[in-house]
């Protein structure tokens, strides 16, 4: 199943690149409708964390809630230090460009996403597919964010190169985790799933949900709930399939 981990990891990475490319090509339309994808992605991430990743982690390891919290705090610290630096409105900007720091932060985020996919496929195919779908859906708005982080002071061709490097981290993380997971043992595999759950909860609740309050509140709220419900239903279907 290594090829499936690579395939889904590659699709997730491609979603990041597609997000960056689409905002470069159709910036007005993408920024107008991106909040709908963000809302649905937030629901899917939260649903995947609570309905699949955490239960699967608890079957393999002990102390899962603490590890989930560690994953959540780790992503907070990564974004606080390396990725997002927001301005006040009167300063006239949305995001500071922080160059290679942004690439490192986004790349590490994508690496963890890939590790979640690889660990999921190591447990079973249903978990791998569901985790990959959650990652794919939220990687697109991440690609849009990456454009905003990297564009200042850079040529567009270089921004696209940076986005490609970030995208490659996802299949790399998926492949490495899938290959070495058996040597690490079930306990460590469970910890990886718990860390992934923490990262999904943080990204969904801290990064994505606040953006759903900016416009079309009712539609966005509906999409968040729909995303959670879709994961619940898909989890049931994939569980029976598996």
N, C-alpha and C positions, 0 to 999 in steps of 0.2 A: 504493500500500500504506500510505499515511499513515493511512487509516481503521483498518487492522488494528493498526498501532502504537498508535493511540489506544484502540482497543477493548481490546487486551490490557493496555495500561498502566492503563486504567480498571478492568479486572477485578482487577489486582494491587493497585491502591489500595483497591478495595472490600474486598479480603481483609483489609487492615489495619483498616478500619472495622468489618468484621464481627467480627474478633477482639476489638476493644474493646467492641463492643456485646454480644457473647455473654458475655463475662466480667462485664459489668454486669448482665446478665439471669440468667445461670446460673453464677454464680461458682464454686460448689462443684464442679459437674460438670466445668466447663472446666478448673479447676486440677487435678482428679483425672486427666483423660485427656489433657491438653495435651502431656505428655511424649511421647506416641506420635507426635503431629504433629511435634514438635520433632525427634525421632530421624529420621523419614523425611525431613524438610526438610534436615537436616544432610547426609544421604547424597546427596540430589538436588543440593544446592548444590555439594558437592565434585565430584560427577560432571559437572555442567554446566561447572564451571571447567576441569577437566582434559581432558574428552573433547570439548568443543565450543568454549568461549570462547578458550582458549589456542591450540589448533590454528588456529582462524579468524584470530586476531590475528597469528600467525606467517606467515600467507599474505599479510598486508597490510603488516607493519611489521617492523623489525629491533629487537633489544634487548628483546624481549618479556619474558623472565624478570625483568629489572631493573624494568620497568614494573609487572609483577605484584607484585613486592616493594614498590614504592612504594604501590600501591593497598592492600596489606595493612597497611603501616605507617600510611597515612593514616587508615584506619578505626580502627586501634588508638588513634591520637591523638584522633580525634573522640570516641570513646566514653570515653576516659580523661578528656577535658576537659569534654565537654558532656552525656554521656548517663548512664552507669551509675556510681553511687557506692554501693558496697555497705558495709553495717555489719558489725561483729562480732556473733556470735550473742548475747553477753551484753548487747548494747545493746538487744536486743528489736525490731529492725526488719530488713527485707530490703533496701529501697531508699529512699534519700532523695528527696523531691520536689525538683526543681530548676526547676520552672515553665517559663518561656519558653526557658531553655537546653535543656531536654529536647525541646521542640517543634522548636527549631532543629536539634539533633543528629539527631532522628528524621526530620525533614523533609529534611535533607541526605542521609541514608541512602536515603530513598525516592526522592529526585531521582536519585541514582546508579543505583538500580534501574531507574528509568524510562529513563535514558540507555542502560543496557545493553540494554533492550528495543528502543529506537529504533535503536541501532547494529546490533543483531542483524538487524532487519528490513531495514536498508540493505544488509547482506551477502547474505542470502537469507531466504526465508520460513521455511525449516526451522529455521535458527538463531534467528530471531525468536520462533518458537513455543516452542522448547525453553527459551530464556532466560526467556520470559514464564512458562512453567509452573513453572520453578524459583523465580522471584520470587513468583508467586502462592502457592506452597506455604509459603514462609518468611515471607511478609507476615502470615499469620494469627497465628503465635505472636508476631510483632513487635507486632501489635495488642494482644495480651494483655499484653505487656511495657509497652506505652505506657500502658495503664490503670494499672498499678502505679506508673509514673513520675509520672503526672499527677494521680492521685486525691487525694493528701494536700492538704487545705486547699482543695479546689476542689469546686464543685457538679458533679454528674454531667452536667448539660447542657453545662457549659463543657468538661469532659473530652471529651465527644463532639464538640464543636466543634473542639477542638485536634486530635483524631484525624482529623476530616474534612480539616483543613488539611494534615496530614501525608499523608493519602491522596491528595490532589489533586496533590502534588508528583510522584507517579509518572507519571500520564498527561502532565503538563506536561513532564517530562524526556524522555519517549518522543517526544512531538511535536516539541519543539525540536531534539533530536538528529537525528531523521529528516529534518527539513526542512533543517538546515544542514550535515549530514554531507557532501554532495557538494562544498560549497564548502571544506570543511576538507581534503579529499583522503584517499587511502587510508591513508597513514601515520598520520594523526591518528585515523582510524577504527579502525585496528589498536590504537593506544594506548588508545582508549576501551574496546575489548573487553578489553585486558590489565588495565586498571584495574578493570573490572567483575569479571574473574576473581580479582584480588587481594581485592576486597571479598567475593566469594562464599566464597573460601577462609577469610578471617578470620571471617566470620559463622558459617560452618559449623563450623570447628575451635575457635574461641575462645568464641563465644557459645552455640552450640547443643549441641555434643558434651559439654561439661562438665555440662550439665543432664541428659544421658542417664545419668549415673552416680548420680543421686539415688535412683532406684527402678527396679524391674523391669529390672535390668541386662541379662539375657539377651534379653528381648523388644526392648529398645531397641537393643542391638547388632545384632540380626537386622534391624531396620528400617533402621538406618544402612546396612548392607551391601545390603539390598534397594533402598534409594534409589539407591545408586551403580549397582547392576546395572540398575535400571529405566532410568536415564539412558543407560547404554551400549546397551541394547536399543533404546530410543526413538531414540537418535542414529542407529543403523543403519537403522531404519525410515524416519526422516525424510530421511536422506541418499539413500536409494533413491527416496523420493517426490519429492525435489527434482530 
